[in-house]
């Protein structure tokens, strides 16, 4: 969440950032936070004064009793009792203000960096790079993208290819669990495993330490990375044990560093993890949900970094280059979008999406989001760095990205590599698949 220091010292910048992110009632929320914080600090000041005065008075009582000044001692005792009662009231006021402030701050999103474009929806995102010849120089709005890749005619969608080559059984998934839980089999299962191992090996080569975390987390973990409170009801909740199925490995991996102070010389921390991911996808029915386009359970490799404020932007660029390298090695048509303020996630300060082109569906599919959260998550996590020079501590910066999410990568690989003889396997995946063609 945003720090009170930022809100109170740079109020207008915070309000402008929240408005850029299309947060309704930005000024009212910020001003309310300042008012509550002021009341909290006033209660704390009065409480400290009362406690100090009461301590001094209590010290006088013994001396007065020894001097035989019982009446004076009783008067002071009564005053100390009044101060104690008042202190309890002030303590309650302070705690109530703290609860209200925390609850309010949890509803206020992160503010975007200056380079984040203005805009309300995905149509206002900017295409900053593509490996397609049709991409115009410089940047262009997604809504202005009028040209498609030059591709062959009459391609089958991935759900038909999956059935033709017996790679994925969607009906069996419905039987076992329900819609959105596909069953991979044969070479389809091998393709999943090949991609997972390829992504993990590439992450290891780039210096990421592999983590194998739990796929359920407690409330504190969900709160730390901003998934809780779950405003859109997208997480699966195991109510009996009060645990949540993870929507991404970002949650457990980043929470490794909750309540930690990391020495500056150990940064950047670089972790990667393969996990199953679970999302309810509430409200998505009927919106491009065919096949692998939108699932409740899927596989993903995530990369996570913890870094210093001055180096986090460089880390972000390195993460973007890593994801782009994966798509290049998979020989897929892709483009990179800089998300506008209104299309960014609640917690991100800046985010780039990677999309691959779906040959048969004639549309772009998001396969990765790479975000810098600045201090927003770190403030919730209480994740700090200790400077080597003066031993002072400050909030870290957290970053993460998909590298990569498998379902739409599989869809694009099947659709873009179909031939009359079968489905061609990209050269980088052939050692993992043990073949160069799915026949």
Rosetta blueprint (number, residue, H / E / L):
1 X L
2 X L
3 X L
4 X H
5 X H
6 X H
7 X H
8 X H
9 X H
10 X L
11 X H
12 X H
13 X H
14 X H
15 X H
16 X H
17 X H
18 X H
19 X H
20 X H
21 X L
22 X L
23 X L
24 X L
25 X L
26 X H
27 X H
28 X H
29 X H
30 X H
31 X H
32 X H
33 X H
34 X H
35 X H
36 X H
37 X H
38 X H
39 X H
40 X H
41 X H
42 X H
43 X H
44 X H
45 X H
46 X H
47 X H
48 X H
49 X H
50 X H
51 X H
52 X H
53 X H
54 X H
55 X H
56 X H
57 X H
58 X H
59 X H
60 X H
61 X H
62 X H
63 X H
64 X H
65 X H
66 X H
67 X L
68 X L
69 X L
70 X H
71 X H
72 X H
73 X H
74 X H
75 X H
76 X H
77 X H
78 X H
79 X H
80 X H
81 X H
82 X H
83 X H
84 X H
85 X H
86 X H
87 X H
88 X H
89 X H
90 X H
91 X H
92 X H
93 X H
94 X H
95 X H
96 X H
97 X H
98 X H
99 X H
100 X H
101 X H
102 X H
103 X H
104 X H
105 X H
106 X L
107 X L
108 X L
109 X L
110 X L
111 X L
112 X L
113 X L
114 X L
115 X L
116 X L
117 X L
118 X L
119 X L
120 X L
121 X L
122 X H
123 X H
124 X H
125 X L
126 X E
127 X E
128 X E
129 X E
130 X E
131 X L
132 X L
133 X L
134 X L
135 X L
136 X L
137 X L
138 X L
139 X L
140 X E
141 X E
142 X H
143 X H
144 X H
145 X L
146 X L
147 X L
148 X L
149 X L
150 X L
151 X L
152 X L
153 X L
154 X L
155 X L
156 X L
157 X L
158 X H
159 X H
160 X H
161 X H
162 X H
163 X H
164 X H
165 X L
166 X L
167 X L
168 X E
169 X E
170 X H
171 X H
172 X H
173 X H
174 X H
175 X H
176 X H
177 X L
178 X L
179 X L
180 X L
181 X L
182 X L
183 X E
184 X E
185 X L
186 X L
187 X H
188 X H
189 X H
190 X H
191 X H
192 X H
193 X H
194 X H
195 X H
196 X H
197 X H
198 X H
199 X H
200 X H
201 X H
202 X H
203 X H
204 X H
205 X H
206 X L
207 X L
208 X L
209 X E
210 X E
211 X E
212 X L
213 X L
214 X L
215 X L
216 X E
217 X E
218 X L
219 X H
220 X H
221 X H
222 X H
223 X H
224 X H
225 X H
226 X L
227 X L
228 X L
229 X L
230 X L
231 X L
232 X L
233 X L
234 X L
235 X L
236 X L
237 X E
238 X E
239 X L
240 X L
241 X L
242 X L
243 X E
244 X E
245 X E
246 X L
247 X L
248 X L
249 X L
250 X H
251 X H
252 X H
253 X H
254 X H
255 X H
256 X H
257 X H
258 X L
259 X L
260 X L
261 X E
262 X E
263 X E
264 X H
265 X H
266 X H
267 X L
268 X L
269 X E
270 X E
271 X E
272 X E
273 X E
274 X E
275 X E
276 X E
277 X E
278 X E
279 X L
280 X L
281 X L
282 X L
283 X L
284 X L
285 X L
286 X L
287 X L
288 X L
289 X L
290 X L
291 X L
292 X L
293 X L
294 X L
295 X L
296 X L
297 X E
298 X E
299 X E
300 X E
301 X E
302 X E
303 X E
304 X E
305 X E
306 X E
307 X E
308 X L
309 X L
310 X L
311 X L
312 X H
313 X H
314 X H
315 X H
316 X H
317 X H
318 X H
319 X H
320 X H
321 X H
322 X H
323 X H
324 X H
325 X H
326 X H
327 X H
328 X H
329 X H
330 X L
331 X L
332 X L
333 X L
334 X E
335 X E
336 X E
337 X E
338 X E
339 X L
340 X L
341 X H
342 X H
343 X H
344 X L
345 X L
346 X L
347 X L
348 X L
349 X L
350 X E
351 X E
352 X E
353 X E
354 X E
355 X E
356 X E
357 X E
358 X E
359 X L
360 X L
361 X L
362 X L
363 X E
364 X E
365 X E
366 X E
367 X E
368 X E
369 X E
370 X E
371 X E
372 X E
373 X L
374 X L
375 X L
376 X H
377 X H
378 X H
379 X H
380 X H
381 X H
382 X L
383 X L
384 X E
385 X E
386 X E
387 X L
388 X L
389 X L
390 X L
391 X L
392 X L
393 X E
394 X E
395 X E
396 X L
397 X E
398 X E
399 X E
400 X E
401 X E
402 X E
403 X E
404 X E
405 X E
406 X H
407 X H
408 X H
409 X H
410 X H
411 X H
412 X H
413 X H
414 X H
415 X H
416 X H
417 X L
418 X E
419 X E
420 X L
421 X L
422 X E
423 X E
424 X E
425 X L
426 X L
427 X H
428 X H
429 X H
430 X H
431 X H
432 X H
433 X H
434 X L
435 X L
436 X L
437 X E
438 X E
439 X L
